[in-house]
Amino acid sequence: MLSKVVSSLALLALAACALSRPPYIVGAAGPWKQGYGLQNLQGVELAVEEINKAGGINGHPLRVISRDDEGDGTKAAKIAQDFVATPSISAVIGHVNSSGMLSAAPVYDGQLAAVATSATSPDLTGISSWVFRIISSDSLNGIALANFASKFGLRAPASVAVLYENNTYGRGLADSFRRSFHGDILSLDPINADLPTAEPYISYLKTRKPRIVFVAGRVASGLKILQEAKRQGFNPIFVGGDGWQGILADTATSEGAYIGMSFTPEDPSPAARAFVASFKKKYNTVPDAHAALAYDATKLVAQALKEKGPDRRAIRDYLHSLNRETAYPGLTGPAYFEDNGDPVGMRFRVLRAHDGQLTVAEAR
């Protein structure tokens, strides 16, 4: 018995010594006060917690220096400058949204590898050989959503009205959808992200009578559009992009809407079930695709640190070298990249909101 106790103590001592090695440090940046930003941050934190509980990275604890860029390009560029100027930072998880990443990318170029989580703008493709993203671009997502929406017109061409937030995300997704939709586009109108009321838009769309309304925007504007449509008795097929992931919080309003995203908490795979359970236990809320993407990005960067250590260029070269066989097997798909930094193996699927749950409507 005594020998078993001594052995256990010895193992604990060895673990303590291993984790007393200098930490590997990465930066993380995003709009943490926004709902989707908070999910990103929580995904990063959960991944770091799991990594360190499992003994760290080759015995080195993983530490994250987290900065809130508020989704603002100027702030994001300043934070990127700070990260680059901090020699102990080996890589960056983020930035989260497109405007932040577009501003930060030139700062990271030639200096520090950054893996964006939810930044989908097509303008990021090939922007720097030091910048990667774990999510597919709006170009691909818009094509997938347009192909899905076009199938509602198998007997006759479907008609669609497009509303888009007048920002990098909304314009890029709407443009890709518009170019790929097989049917009649009745209207294409910009909206404000902080839309005060959707009444004039819904009143106008009722006169056009589209079968489908595609909205390229985020949750706040999306909920107002859906709520106003229900108030006016306007019942087309509503389709939104990954920015709509949070609308399920309003069960009645989101009922029947189609949403394109990279991950659903209803994913039946063992890895997804374990992730959802751990996330709910830690944060008392259900993770969405933003959390899963950030979790995957963090685990991917940790894999690079495990293989190459904290050297910045070695991490960047390792990320470029990944292929189908060496990819990190993420919740959102195997993580490896084209030469332009876009992901190759990440999944994107269309889901339908029903009874407060998301079910797969189509996958690609």
C-alpha positions as CSV (number, residue, x, y, z in Angstrom):
1,M,0.0,0.0,0.0
2,L,2.8,2.4,1.0
3,S,4.5,1.7,-2.4
4,K,1.3,2.7,-4.2
5,V,1.1,6.0,-2.3
6,V,4.8,6.7,-2.9
7,S,4.3,6.0,-6.7
8,S,1.2,8.2,-6.8
9,L,3.1,11.1,-5.1
10,A,6.0,10.6,-7.5
11,L,3.7,10.9,-10.4
12,L,2.1,14.0,-9.0
13,A,5.5,15.5,-8.4
14,L,6.6,14.7,-12.0
15,A,3.4,16.4,-13.3
16,A,4.0,19.4,-11.2
17,C,7.6,19.7,-12.5
18,A,6.4,19.3,-16.1
19,L,3.9,22.1,-15.7
20,S,6.4,24.3,-14.0
21,R,8.2,24.8,-17.4
22,P,7.8,28.2,-18.9
23,P,4.4,28.8,-20.5
24,Y,3.7,28.9,-24.1
25,I,1.8,32.2,-24.7
26,V,-0.6,33.1,-27.5
27,G,-2.8,36.1,-28.1
28,A,-6.5,36.1,-28.6
29,A,-8.6,39.1,-29.8
30,G,-12.2,39.7,-30.6
31,P,-15.4,41.7,-29.6
32,W,-15.8,39.9,-26.3
33,K,-18.8,42.0,-25.2
34,Q,-20.9,40.9,-28.2
35,G,-22.8,37.6,-28.0
36,Y,-20.8,35.9,-30.8
37,G,-17.6,37.3,-29.4
38,L,-18.3,36.0,-25.9
39,Q,-18.9,32.5,-27.4
40,N,-15.5,32.8,-29.2
41,L,-13.8,33.7,-25.9
42,Q,-15.5,30.9,-24.0
43,G,-14.4,28.4,-26.7
44,V,-10.8,29.5,-26.3
45,E,-11.0,29.4,-22.5
46,L,-12.4,25.9,-22.5
47,A,-9.8,24.6,-24.9
48,V,-7.0,26.1,-22.8
49,E,-8.4,24.6,-19.6
50,E,-8.6,21.1,-21.2
51,I,-5.1,21.4,-22.6
52,N,-3.6,22.4,-19.2
53,K,-5.6,19.8,-17.3
54,A,-4.1,17.2,-19.6
55,G,-0.5,18.2,-18.8
56,G,-0.1,21.2,-21.1
57,I,1.9,21.2,-24.3
58,N,5.0,19.0,-23.9
59,G,4.8,20.0,-20.2
60,H,4.4,23.7,-20.9
61,P,1.2,25.3,-19.7
62,L,-0.7,27.2,-22.3
63,R,-1.4,30.9,-21.5
64,V,-3.6,33.3,-23.4
65,I,-3.3,37.1,-23.5
66,S,-6.8,38.2,-24.3
67,R,-7.7,41.6,-25.8
68,D,-11.1,43.1,-26.7
69,D,-10.9,44.7,-30.1
70,E,-14.6,45.6,-30.1
71,G,-14.8,44.5,-33.7
72,D,-13.2,47.8,-34.6
73,G,-10.5,47.8,-37.3
74,T,-8.5,50.6,-35.7
75,K,-8.5,48.9,-32.3
76,A,-7.7,45.5,-33.9
77,A,-4.7,46.9,-35.7
78,K,-3.4,48.4,-32.5
79,I,-3.8,45.2,-30.6
80,A,-2.0,43.3,-33.4
81,Q,0.9,45.7,-33.1
82,D,1.0,45.0,-29.4
83,F,1.0,41.3,-30.0
84,V,3.8,41.5,-32.6
85,A,5.8,43.6,-30.2
86,T,5.5,41.1,-27.4
87,P,8.3,38.5,-28.1
88,S,6.8,35.8,-25.8
89,I,3.6,35.6,-27.9
90,S,4.0,32.8,-30.4
91,A,0.7,33.0,-32.4
92,V,-2.7,34.6,-32.3
93,I,-6.2,33.1,-32.1
94,G,-8.4,35.5,-34.0
95,H,-9.4,38.0,-34.8
96,V,-13.0,37.1,-34.6
97,N,-14.8,39.2,-37.2
98,S,-13.9,40.3,-40.7
99,S,-13.3,44.0,-40.1
100,G,-11.0,43.3,-37.3
101,M,-9.0,40.7,-39.2
102,L,-8.8,42.8,-42.3
103,S,-7.1,45.6,-40.3
104,A,-4.9,43.3,-38.3
105,A,-3.7,41.1,-41.1
106,P,-1.1,43.5,-42.6
107,V,0.4,43.9,-39.1
108,Y,0.8,40.2,-38.7
109,D,2.3,39.7,-42.2
110,G,5.9,38.4,-41.9
111,Q,5.7,38.6,-38.1
112,L,3.1,36.4,-36.4
113,A,0.8,33.6,-37.5
114,A,-2.9,34.4,-36.8
115,V,-5.8,31.9,-37.1
116,A,-9.1,33.8,-37.5
117,T,-12.2,32.1,-36.1
118,S,-15.4,33.7,-37.5
119,A,-14.0,36.1,-40.1
120,T,-15.7,35.2,-43.3
121,S,-15.0,38.1,-45.7
122,P,-13.7,37.0,-49.2
123,D,-11.2,39.9,-49.0
124,L,-9.2,37.9,-46.4
125,T,-8.4,35.2,-49.0
126,G,-4.7,35.4,-49.7
127,I,-4.3,38.6,-47.7
128,S,-1.1,37.3,-46.0
129,S,0.8,34.1,-45.9
130,W,0.8,34.5,-42.1
131,V,-3.0,34.7,-41.8
132,F,-5.3,31.7,-41.7
133,R,-8.9,31.1,-40.9
134,I,-10.8,28.2,-39.5
135,I,-14.1,29.1,-41.1
136,S,-15.0,29.0,-44.8
137,S,-15.3,32.4,-46.6
138,D,-18.6,34.1,-47.5
139,S,-17.8,33.3,-51.1
140,L,-18.3,29.6,-50.4
141,N,-21.0,30.0,-47.7
142,G,-23.0,32.3,-50.1
143,I,-22.8,29.7,-52.8
144,A,-24.0,26.9,-50.4
145,L,-26.9,29.0,-49.2
146,A,-27.9,30.1,-52.7
147,N,-27.8,26.5,-53.9
148,F,-30.0,25.4,-51.0
149,A,-32.5,28.3,-51.6
150,S,-32.6,27.6,-55.3
151,K,-34.0,24.1,-54.6
152,F,-37.2,25.6,-53.4
153,G,-37.9,26.4,-57.0
154,L,-37.7,22.9,-58.5
155,R,-41.1,23.2,-60.2
156,A,-40.8,26.9,-61.1
157,P,-37.9,29.4,-60.6
158,A,-37.8,30.5,-57.0
159,S,-38.0,34.2,-56.2
160,V,-35.9,35.9,-53.5
161,A,-35.6,39.3,-51.8
162,V,-32.2,40.0,-50.3
163,L,-31.6,42.2,-47.2
164,Y,-28.0,42.7,-46.1
165,E,-26.2,44.6,-43.4
166,N,-24.2,47.3,-45.0
167,N,-20.8,46.1,-43.6
168,T,-18.0,43.8,-44.7
169,Y,-19.8,40.7,-43.6
170,G,-23.2,41.6,-45.0
171,R,-22.0,42.8,-48.4
172,G,-19.7,39.9,-49.0
173,L,-22.3,37.2,-48.2
174,A,-25.1,38.9,-50.1
175,D,-22.9,39.4,-53.2
176,S,-21.9,35.7,-53.2
177,F,-25.6,34.6,-52.7
178,R,-26.8,37.0,-55.5
179,R,-24.3,35.6,-58.0
180,S,-25.1,32.0,-57.3
181,F,-28.9,32.0,-56.8
182,H,-30.8,30.2,-59.6
183,G,-34.1,32.1,-59.8
184,D,-35.6,35.6,-59.7
185,I,-34.0,38.2,-57.5
186,L,-36.8,40.7,-56.8
187,S,-34.8,43.2,-54.6
188,L,-31.4,43.8,-53.0
189,D,-31.5,46.2,-50.1
190,P,-29.0,47.3,-47.4
191,I,-30.0,47.6,-43.8
192,N,-28.3,48.9,-40.7
193,A,-26.8,46.5,-38.3
194,D,-28.5,48.4,-35.4
195,L,-31.8,48.4,-37.3
196,P,-34.3,50.5,-35.2
197,T,-37.3,48.9,-36.9
198,A,-38.0,46.5,-39.7
199,E,-41.5,47.8,-40.4
200,P,-40.7,49.6,-43.7
201,Y,-38.7,46.7,-45.1
202,I,-41.4,44.1,-44.4
203,S,-44.1,46.4,-45.7
204,Y,-42.2,46.8,-48.9
205,L,-41.4,43.1,-49.2
206,K,-45.1,42.2,-48.8
207,T,-45.8,44.1,-52.0
208,R,-43.1,42.1,-53.9
209,K,-44.2,38.7,-52.6
210,P,-40.9,36.8,-52.7
211,R,-41.0,33.1,-51.9
212,I,-37.7,33.4,-50.0
213,V,-36.1,36.3,-48.0
214,F,-32.4,35.9,-47.6
215,V,-30.9,38.1,-44.8
216,A,-27.1,38.6,-44.7
217,G,-26.7,40.0,-41.2
218,R,-26.4,39.2,-37.5
219,V,-28.8,38.3,-34.7
220,A,-30.0,41.8,-33.7
221,S,-31.2,42.8,-37.1
222,G,-32.4,39.3,-37.9
223,L,-34.7,39.1,-34.9
224,K,-36.3,42.4,-35.7
225,I,-36.9,41.3,-39.3
226,L,-38.4,38.0,-38.2
227,Q,-40.5,39.6,-35.4
228,E,-41.9,42.2,-37.8
229,A,-42.7,39.6,-40.4
230,K,-44.7,37.7,-37.9
231,R,-46.5,40.8,-36.7
232,Q,-47.5,41.6,-40.3
233,G,-48.4,38.1,-41.2
234,F,-45.7,37.9,-43.8
235,N,-44.6,34.2,-44.2
236,P,-41.9,33.6,-46.8
237,I,-39.1,31.2,-46.3
238,F,-36.4,33.0,-44.3
239,V,-32.8,32.0,-44.8
240,G,-29.8,33.5,-43.0
241,G,-26.1,33.0,-42.8
242,D,-23.8,32.0,-39.9
243,G,-24.5,35.5,-38.3
244,W,-27.9,34.2,-37.4
245,Q,-26.7,31.5,-35.0
246,G,-28.1,33.2,-31.9
247,I,-31.6,33.7,-33.1
248,L,-32.6,30.3,-31.6
249,A,-32.7,32.1,-28.2
250,D,-36.1,33.4,-29.3
251,T,-37.8,30.1,-30.0
252,A,-41.1,31.5,-31.3
253,T,-39.5,34.1,-33.6
254,S,-36.9,31.7,-35.1
255,E,-39.4,28.9,-35.8
256,G,-39.0,27.6,-39.3
257,A,-36.0,29.8,-40.3
258,Y,-33.1,28.2,-42.1
259,I,-29.5,29.0,-41.0
260,G,-26.2,28.2,-42.5
261,M,-23.4,27.4,-40.1
262,S,-20.3,25.3,-39.4
263,F,-21.5,23.5,-36.2
264,T,-24.7,22.6,-34.4
265,P,-24.9,21.6,-30.7
266,E,-27.1,18.8,-31.8
267,D,-24.2,17.2,-33.7
268,P,-24.3,13.5,-32.6
269,S,-20.6,12.8,-32.9
270,P,-18.9,11.7,-29.7
271,A,-16.4,14.7,-29.8
272,A,-19.3,17.2,-30.3
273,R,-21.3,15.6,-27.4
274,A,-18.3,15.8,-25.1
275,F,-17.6,19.5,-26.1
276,V,-21.2,20.5,-25.6
277,A,-21.4,18.8,-22.2
278,S,-18.2,20.4,-21.0
279,F,-19.2,23.8,-22.3
280,K,-22.6,23.7,-20.6
281,K,-21.0,22.5,-17.4
282,K,-18.5,25.4,-17.4
283,Y,-20.7,28.3,-18.7
284,N,-24.3,27.0,-18.1
285,T,-25.2,27.8,-21.7
286,V,-25.2,25.9,-25.0
287,P,-22.3,26.5,-27.4
288,D,-22.9,27.7,-30.9
289,A,-20.6,27.5,-34.0
290,H,-18.6,30.5,-32.8
291,A,-17.6,28.7,-29.7
292,A,-16.7,25.5,-31.6
293,L,-14.7,27.4,-34.2
294,A,-12.6,29.2,-31.5
295,Y,-12.2,25.9,-29.6
296,D,-10.9,24.3,-32.8
297,A,-8.6,27.2,-33.6
298,T,-7.1,27.0,-30.1
299,K,-6.5,23.3,-30.3
300,L,-5.0,23.7,-33.7
301,V,-2.5,26.3,-32.5
302,A,-1.7,24.0,-29.5
303,Q,-1.0,21.2,-32.0
304,A,1.4,23.6,-33.8
305,L,3.1,24.4,-30.5
306,K,3.4,20.8,-29.7
307,E,5.1,19.9,-33.0
308,K,7.3,23.0,-33.4
309,G,7.6,24.8,-30.1
310,P,7.1,28.6,-29.7
311,D,9.1,29.8,-32.7
312,R,6.8,32.1,-34.7
313,R,8.0,31.2,-38.2
314,A,8.0,27.5,-37.5
315,I,4.4,27.7,-36.4
316,R,3.5,29.5,-39.5
317,D,5.3,27.0,-41.7
318,Y,3.7,24.1,-39.8
319,L,0.2,25.5,-40.5
320,H,1.0,25.8,-44.2
321,S,2.3,22.2,-44.2
322,L,-0.9,20.6,-42.9
323,N,-2.8,18.2,-45.2
324,R,-5.6,15.7,-45.0
325,E,-3.5,13.2,-43.0
326,T,-1.9,15.7,-40.6
327,A,-4.9,18.0,-40.1
328,Y,-6.3,18.7,-36.6
329,P,-9.6,16.7,-36.5
330,G,-11.8,19.6,-35.4
331,L,-15.4,19.7,-34.3
332,T,-16.1,21.8,-37.4
333,G,-14.1,19.5,-39.8
334,P,-10.5,18.6,-40.4
335,A,-8.4,21.8,-40.1
336,Y,-5.9,22.3,-42.9
337,F,-5.4,25.1,-45.4
338,E,-5.1,26.1,-49.0
339,D,-2.1,28.2,-49.9
340,N,-4.2,31.3,-49.5
341,G,-5.0,30.6,-45.9
342,D,-8.6,29.4,-46.4
343,P,-9.7,26.1,-44.9
344,V,-10.0,23.0,-47.0
345,G,-11.9,20.6,-44.9
346,M,-14.2,22.7,-42.8
347,R,-17.9,21.8,-42.9
348,F,-20.8,24.2,-43.7
349,R,-24.4,23.0,-43.5
350,V,-27.9,24.5,-43.6
351,L,-30.1,23.9,-40.5
352,R,-33.7,24.5,-39.7
353,A,-35.0,25.9,-36.5
354,H,-37.9,23.9,-35.1
355,D,-39.2,23.7,-31.5
356,G,-36.1,25.4,-30.2
357,Q,-33.8,22.9,-31.9
358,L,-31.6,23.0,-35.0
359,T,-31.9,20.0,-37.4
360,V,-29.8,19.5,-40.5
361,A,-31.7,20.5,-43.6
362,E,-28.8,20.0,-46.0
363,A,-25.0,19.4,-45.7
364,R,-22.2,19.9,-48.2
